[in-house]
Amino acid sequence: MGIIAPVSRRRFSYPISLAVVVAALIALTGGWIAWWNYRSGVANVRVLAASVFEQIAREAAGETEAFLMRALPAAASLANLARTDATPPTQVELAHRVEAVLRANPSFTWVSYAASDGSFTGAYRPITGGMKLNLSRIVDGKTVREEHELKDDGTWADAPDTGDRDYDPRTRPFYTLAAAAKHGVWTAPYVFAGQEVPGITYALPDLRGGALAGVFTIDFNLARLSALTRELQFSANGRVVLLGNDTVIAHPTATIVANHEPIAVAALADPAVHALHAAGRDARGFTLDGEPFIARTLSLPDGGPAWQVLAYAPEADFTTGLRERVVTSLLISLVALVIAIVVAWILARRVSRPLIGLAGEMTKAGRLELDDIADRSSMFREIDMMNTALVQMKTGLRSFARYVPRDLVRTLVASGLDAELTGEVRHLTIFFSDLAGFTTLAESRAPDELVKFLGRYFDDMSKLIAAERGTVDKYMGDGIMAFWGAPTKLDDHARRACIAALACQRRVRQFADDGVNLATRIGLATGDVLVGNIGSTERMNYTVMGDIANLASRIEGVNKQYGTELMISETTFLEARDAIVARPIDIVAVKGKKQGIRLYELLALAADHDAAAETLAATSTRALDAYVARRFGDAAAAWAEVLALRPDDVAATILRDRALAFEQAPPPPEWTGVFVATSK
């Protein structure tokens, strides 16, 4: 599909045209515009208000979910720790565990464990501040209780005894609910004793071999949620309210506790809540005493309590003064009629200049020059909107360029052509890498920490690849696929790929300075592949396909068999040999292939003048040449020299032993020296 040339037509000066048109429009349509502005203003206000309500409701739901859902992983970690105990922990050991969880989670009020024998171990935050530890057990049918104050330095101090001696946790609702459900449950809201604030408990049963050993609990003081609803007030009379099935959880102004119980929804002193309830859960508005309200109702996600977030406000909060502004606009229009020509000319000049600047920026964006835009603020909102849209467009193009090769994006945008399914055969160098030891790292890191590490790793590797004009194709788990020579043709793609591979290897080794001991396995192969837009008409990927791509992947895997980290194909070696130092490893038919190829371990760049690497390469070359010539004794001796240089060299050990075996029992005459790999 080509580009349609613009139709040639007569064009006029914007300042002159605007001066004439504005004068005519003000005279003929001033009143109509005022009326239309009022109608559209009301409609826009409703749309914008609805959007604000949606955002406020989701923010409230998100804050509530974040506040409560910390309980699930915390309780699960306590339960998982308990299941790993070889013997049941003592009450003191349990106390240290619940204390640690409470200290790590400032939003928790109680963290406790109620055992099936009636003993109770809990750490909590009193309303007066600080933290305390509550230990109780049942002895001869009576509850014996200890209480300690938890100091900031981790020590325990005795606290005044409250006189409670009759507490049996097994009779409490949290225990019976968790025991019956056999999975984590949320209790109904209730009022914390002595605090007159609503709370809620998450209870997780401690099941051992199907039997209930106890219940872990995490309690929340819900006063924070009422504070949240006050913080989220978004208009003069707007409200955010949090409701349970039958009770009020949080309200910015109304009382939510009465007679030591959470107040029921039906008893809430807020007629707007009752009107919204009557309008239905999906209602976007309601009328109260003849006044229209805008509203939004949102349920908390599955896994948390069955609560609802209500956001509502009178429509008048957003439309007050609109009529007055319309009248004012009409008067201004009448006055502007007298001076329309002069003012329009001045304003037109104010408009045309930034538009010319924006046109220049758009031309630069068309060339994919995505630098930040200089400040072009204008007194006109529309121009600022255009400037904002241009910034967003450049941001979008920058993001787009992160998903596909930048050279490809620049070529496509500059041409004006649509992306189509197409491909061509090119001579490229393909790169595959994989992190060794990543599984062990993943098991020792939290998911968010692991994602951050991967982001840092991929960012560093991608920059090193891009520095040598490589194209990152895709990320595969902890692996990377890249290639050189497309979309921009490169005569030295093999050399650049080798430079980038060595740089990536050095960077991974530097991660050890941050306590991350990893190694990367890299495979490079050079040859003809199909490269282009592959996929469907709706979604495509600029990638490569062919035997050489598969070969690079297999070479990366062969590293594991020879104890190497960076192997390249013979073709890559031959095309980059003047710039690199590499030693031959073996002649291998990778999995799925019958024909063997000579594989090399990339050691250094020739420019590094690494004498040890050059000696190793020369000795290894002599060894493999003797091996292929069936001089197995000479080959074994040469590999022994390699082992003298590198005693732990896995590849040299394997090949020396293989040569010694062949010296004792020579291979058949048709033997060509090819080792057939049976695994990736």
N, C-alpha and C positions, 0 to 999 in steps of 0.2 A: 504494500500500500504506500503510495507516494504522498507528497505534501501538496495540498491544493493552494495554488497561488492566490493571494488576496486580490479582490476585484478593485481595479483602479476607479476612484471616484473623487469628486471635488471636495476639498476640505477647507474648513473655515477656522479663523483665529478664535481660540476659546474665549479670551477676554471680551472681544467685541460681540461674539454670539451670546455670551452670558449676559452682558449688559442689556441687550435688546430683549432677550427672552425673559429675563427676570422682571423687567418693567412690565411686559405684557401679562405675565402670569400673576404678578401681584395685583394688577388692576382687575383682571377677569376672574381669578379663582381664589382670591384671598379668603373669602368667607367659606367657600367649599373646602379649602385646605384646613381651615380651623376646625370645621366640623369633622372632617375625616381624621385629623390628628387626634381629636378627642376619642373617637371610636376605636381607632387603631391603638391609641395609648392605653385604653382600658384593656383591650385584648392582649397587648404586649405585657401589661402589668400582670395579668392573670397567668400568662405563660411563664414569665420570669418568676413570679411568686411560686407557682407550682414547682418550678425547677429548684428554687431555694428550699421549699418544703421538702422536696425529695432528698436534697443534699443534707439538710438538717436532720431529717429522720434517719438517714443512713449513717450520719456521723454519730447520732445518739445510739443507734443500734450497734455500731462498730465499737464505740467506747464501752458500752455495756458488755458486749461480747468479750472484748479484750480484758475488761475488769474481772469477769467471772471465769472465762475459759482457761485462765492460768491454773485453775484448780485441777483440771483433768490430768495434765502431764505431771503435776506435782504429786497428786495422789497415786498415779500409776508408778512413778519412780519409787515411792515408798513401798508400794506393794511388790514391785519387781525386786527391790532390795531385800524385802522380807523373804521372798521365795528362794533367794540364793543363800540364805543362812543355813549352815549345816545343822545348827541347833537353835531352838527358839531363843531370840534375844532377851536379855534381861530388861526389866523396866527402865533401868538407868540407860541402857543402850538405846532403847526406844525413845527415851526422853531427849537424848542428844540428837537423834534423827529428826524428831518433830521440831526441836529448837532450831536446827539448821535450816529446815524448810521455811519456818516462820521468819527467820532473819533474812532469808533470801527473797522473800515476797512481802513487801511492805503493805500490800493490799489485803493480806490475809488477817483475820481477827483471831481465829483458832486454827491450830493444826493438832490433831489428836488421833489416838488409837484406842479403841475399846475392845478388849480381849473377850473371848467367849467365857472365861472364868470370872468375869465381872470386874477385872482390874481396868483402870483407866489411866492413860498417860497423855497429857495435853499441855501445849504451850500456847499462851494467848496474850493479847494486848488489852490491858484494862483501859477503861475510858479515861482514867487519870493519867495515862501515859506509861511508857516503859513496857516491859514484858515480864510475864510470870509463868511458872511451871506448876502444873497441878498433877499430883500423883495420888491415886487411890487404889485400894484393893479391898476385897471383902474377906473378912476374917470372922469365923464363927457367926456368920449371918449379919455382921455389922460392917459398915464401911469405915475403913481407916484411911485417913486422908493426910497427905503432906502437901505443902505449898511452899514454893521458893520464888524469890525474885531473881530474874536473870540479869546479870550485870553486863555492861558493854564489853568487858574483858573476857566474857565467857564463863565466869564463875557463878555459882549459885549462892544465894543468901536466903536464910529463912525469912518468910513473910508472915504477917499476922494471920492467925487461923480464923476462918470465917464461921466455924461452928457447924458446917455441913457434914453430916455423918450418914445420911440415908440415901446416897446417890448410887444407883445401879444402872450403868449405861445400857444394859441389855433390854431395859424397858422403855428406852427413849425412842421416839419416832424414827430418827436417823438409822438406828440399829435394826429395828424391825423392818423398815422399808428396804434397806440394803440386803438383809438376810432373805427376804421374800423374793426380791428381784434377781439376786445373784449377779448383779452387775451394777455399775455406777448409777446413782439416782440423785436427784435434787429434791430436797424437802420443800414443802410449802413455806412461804415466808412466815416468820414469827418474830416476836419482839424479844430482843436479848434481855435476860434478867438483869435488873438494876441499871439498864442503860436507856430504856424507853426509845430505842431506835430499832427499826426493822432489820432483820437479818435472814440469811438463807444458808443452808448447809449442803455441801456435796459429799455424799457417802459412797465409799467404794469397798465392797466386801473383800476380805482376805481369805481366799479359798485355798485350802491345802488338800489335795487329793479329793476334791469334791466336797470336803467338809468345811464349815465356816470356822476359821480360827479367830476372827475378829473383824472389825470394821475401821477403816481409815476415814477420817472426816476432815474437811476444810470448811471453815465458817467465814462468812463475809458480813461485815457491817455495811448495810445498804445506804447509810447516810450520805456516802460519797455520790450516790446516784442522784439524790435530790439536789446536791450541790451542782452536779453536772447539768441537770435540767435548768437550773438558774443561769448557769454560764452560757447555755445555748439559746437564751432569749434573743430572738431575731427581729422583733419589731416591738412597737410600744405595747401592744396587747397580745402578742404572740406567746404561745405556751408550748412546751415539750413535756409530755407526761408519760410515765412508764407504768403499765398495768400488768398484773398477773391475771390468772383466770377469773378470780373473784375479788382480789385485793388490789389496793393501790401500792405500788412499789416506790414510786418517786413522783413528787409534784413540786414545782418551784415555789408555791405560796401556800397551798392548803395543808391542813393538818392530816397526817397519814397514820397516826397512832392514837387509839382511844381505848381506855380501860385495859391497858396492857396487851392490846391486840391490834394487828394491822387493820386499818379501816377498810371496809368493804367498798367496792366500786359504786354500788348503789347508794352508799351513804356519803360519797364524796361531795363536798361543797363546791362544785364546779359544774354549772348547767351545760357548759359547752361540751364537756366530756360525755354527758348523758345524750346530748343531741347528736354527737358524732357516732356514739354507739347505736343510736336508733337509725342513723342513716346507712349503716352497714360497714363491714370491714373494708371494702374496696372503695368506699366513697371518697371523692376528691374534694368535696365541699358539702356544706349544710347551711341551713338557715336557723338563726336563733333570734326570736322576738322580731322577725322581719328583717334582720340584718344578715347579709350573706357572709359566710366564712369560707376560707380556703383551708383544706386539711389534707393530711397524708397519714396512713396507718401502715406500719411495717412490723413484721414478726421477726423475733430473733432466729438465727439459723438453727438447724437441727443440732442436737448435742447439748444445748443449753436449756435453761428453763423456758417454759411455754409462755413467754411474755410478749407484750406488744408495745411498740413505741408510737405515741400519738403526737402529731405536730399540727397546730391549728392557729389561725389568727383571723380577725375581721378583715374583709377585703378593703375596708376603708383605710386600714393602716398603710396600704400601698397606693390608694387612689386619691387620698385627700389632697386637695389643692389643684387637681387636674383641670377642673372647670375654670378656676381662676387663671391658671396658666394659659388656657386656650383664649380667654378674653384678652389677656395681656398680649398674646401673640397677634391677635387680630388688630389691636390698636397699633402695635409696632409695624404691622404690615401696611396699614394706612399711611403712617408717617413715612415708611420706607418708599412708598410710591413716588413721593415728591423728589427724593434724592436717589432713586433707583439706578439711574444711568451711571452717576458718579460712583456710588457705593459698589454697584455690580462690577464696574471696571476695576476698582481697587481690589475687591474680593477675588475677582477672576485672576488677577495677577498673583494674589496670595495662594490661589489654588494651583495655577498652572506650573509655577516654579517647583513646588514639591512633587507634582505629578511627573514632571520631566525627570526629577531625581529618582523617583520610584521606577520610572520606565528604564532608566539606566541600571538600577539594581536588578530589575527583572531580566534585562539582557544578560547581566553577569550570571544570574541564576540559571539562565538557559545554557550558559557555557559551563555550568556546574562549579562556578567559583562561589563557594558557600561560606565566605568569611562573614563575620558579624556586620550588620548594617549600622552605618553611622547614624547618630541621633538626627531624625528628621521630624521632630515633633511639630505639630501644626495646630493652629487655633480651631481647625475644623475636625470634628469627630470622625467624619467619613474618611478623611485622609489618614488620620491616626489608625482607623480600622484597617485601611488598606496597608498601611505600614506594618500593623500587627499581623495581618494576613500574610504579608510577604515574609516577615520573620518566621511565622509558623510554617510557611512553605519551605523556607530554607532549612528549618529544623527538621521538617519531614523528609526532605531530600537527604540531609545528613544521616538521618536514621535509616532511610532506604539504602543509602550507600554502604551502611554497615552490614546489610543483609546480602548484598551482591557486590561483585567487584566494582570498585570506583571507576576504573577505566571503562568498564562496560556501561555503567550508568552515564558517564560523560558522553560516550559515543552515542548512546541511545537518545539522550536528551538533545544533544546537538543536532542529530539527524532529523528529529521530528517524526521518526517512523515508529509504528507500533511494534512491541516485542512479539515475535512470532516463533513458532516451533521451527528451529533450523539448527544445522550443525555442519561441521567440516572436519576433515582429518588434518591434524597438525602434529608436528614433532614437539613433544613437551617433556618436562621432567615432573614426575608425580611424587608427592611427599605424604607419607603416613606416619603418625606417631601414636604412642600409647604410654600411659604412665605405669611404671612398675611399682608395686607397693601401694597403689591407690586404694585397693579394697581394705587393707589394714588401716590406712588413714581414715577411710570412711567409717570404719567401725569405732574409731576413737574420737570422732568429732561430732558435734551437734549438727543437725541438718543445715541451719542457717550459717554456721561457721564454715561448713564444707562448701556451701554455695559461694560464699565470699572468696574462699581460697580458689575455687575453680575459676571464678570470674577474674581474679588477679592472674592466675596461671594463663588462662586463655588470652587475656589482654596482653600480657608480656610476650607470649609466643606469637600472637598475631602481629604485634608491632615489629618483632624481629623478622617475620616473614615478609611483611609489607615493606620493610626497609630495603629488602633485596628485590622488590617489585614482584613478589609472589602473590598469588590469589588464594585466599582461604576459601575452600569449597564448603566445608561443613564441619561442625563439631559432633563427634559420635561418642556419647558418654564422656570419658576423660581423654578421648583421642581426637586428633585433628587430621583432616585431609586438606591438602593444598596442592597447587600446581604452578609451574612457571612456563611462560610462553603464550599465555592467553589471558584476557582478550588482546592484550598488547603483545605483539611478537617480540621475542628476545633471541638474539643470536647466541648469547652466553647463558641460557637458562640453566644448564647443568651446573655450571660454576656457581651461579647465584644460589641455586638450591643447596649446594654443599656448604657455602658460607653461612646461609641461614640455619641449616641443620646444626652445624657446630656451635653457632651462637645460641640456639635453643638449648642445646645440651649444657653449655656453660651456665645459662641462666637457671636451669633446673637445679644444677649443683649448688648454686648460690642460695637456693631455698633452705639449705641446711643451716645457714646462718640464722634463720628464723625458727629453727627447731623442726623443720619438715624434711625428713630424710626420704627423698624419692629419687628415682632415676627414670629417664625417658628412653623408650625404644623407638628408633626412627628407621624407616626404610625408604630408599630413593630408587626410582627406576626411570629410565629415559627411553622414549620411543614414540611411535605413532599411535594416537588415540583419537576418538571422536569427541569433539568439544563443541558445545553450543547450548541452546535453550532446550532442555529436555523436560518433558512432563505432559500436562494437558493444556488445552486452550485457556482454561481458567486459572491454572497455577503451574508455573514452570520454574525450573532451577537451572542456572548456568553452571554446568558441571561437565565432567569428562567420563567417558565410558570406553572400555576396551581391555585387552589382555595386559597392557602395560600398567593400567591402574590396579588390576588384580595382582599383578606381579609385585608392585610396590607394597601392597597390603601384606602379601605373603612374606616378602623380605623383612618387613617389620616384625612379623611373628617369628621368623627364623632366628632372630637375635637371641631368643630364649634358649635355643638349642646350643648355641655356641658361646653363651656368656658375654655377648657383645651388646652394645647399645646403639650403634649407628652403622648400618650396612647399606651399601649401594650396589646397583647392578653394574655389570661390566661395561654396558653402554654409557652409563653415567660416568664411570671412571675414565673411559677413553675420551669422552668429550670435555672433561674437566681436569684431565691429568696434569696439565701444565700449572694448574693453580692449587692442587691439593697433594697431600701425602696420604696414601692409603695402602693397606696391606691386603693381599689376597687371602681369603679365608678357606674357601672350598669351592668345588664345582657342584652345584646343587640343582636338582630338579625339584622345585617347590611343589607343595601339595597341589594335585590336579594337573601337573605337567609331566611329560616324559623327557623332554629335552632339557639338559642341564645347562646352567649358565654360571660363569665365574662370579662369585660374590666377594666384595671387598669391605673391609672395615675402614671407615673414614677416620683418620687419626688427627690430622691438623691441616692447616693451610701451608702452602709452599712458602708464603711470605713470612711465616712464623719462624722459619729456619730452625725447626725442632730436630736436633741431631738424633735424639733417642727415637723419635717417630720414624725418621728416615732409615735408621739402622734396622728397626723392627720391620719396616716395609720391605727393605732389601732382603733381609734374612727370610721372611715369610715367602717372598716371591721365589727365592731359590729353593725353598722347601717344597712349595706346591709344584714347581716345574719338575723337580726330581720325582715327585710322587706321580705326576701324570706320565712321566717317562719310564715308570715302573722301576726306578732306582730307589726302592723303599728304604734301604739302609741309609742312603744319603739324605732322603727326606726326613727320616726319623732323627738323624743327627742334627739337621738344620732346625727342626722344631724343638729339639732339646736346647739349642742355642737360644731360641725364642724364650723357652721356659727359664733359662738362666737370666734373661733380661726381665721377664715377668713371670715369677714362680707360680702365680695363681691363675695363669692364663688358661681358661677353659678350652678355647678353640685349639690352642697348640697341644694341650694334653690329649684331646680327642683325636686329633690328626696324627700325633706321634704314635699313640697306641694303635690306631688303625694301620699305620705304615708298618709298625713292628709285626702286627698280625699278618699282613700281606707278605712280609718278608719270610715268615714261617710257612704260610700257606698262600702262594701267589693266586691272584684272581684269574678267571678264565681269559683266553686270548681276546675275546670280544669286549673286555672291560675297558671303559673309556675314562675312568676316574670320577664318574658322576655318582653323587650320593643322592638317593631319592628320599626326600622328606615326606614323612607320613602324617605330620601334624602342622598346623599353622604356626 
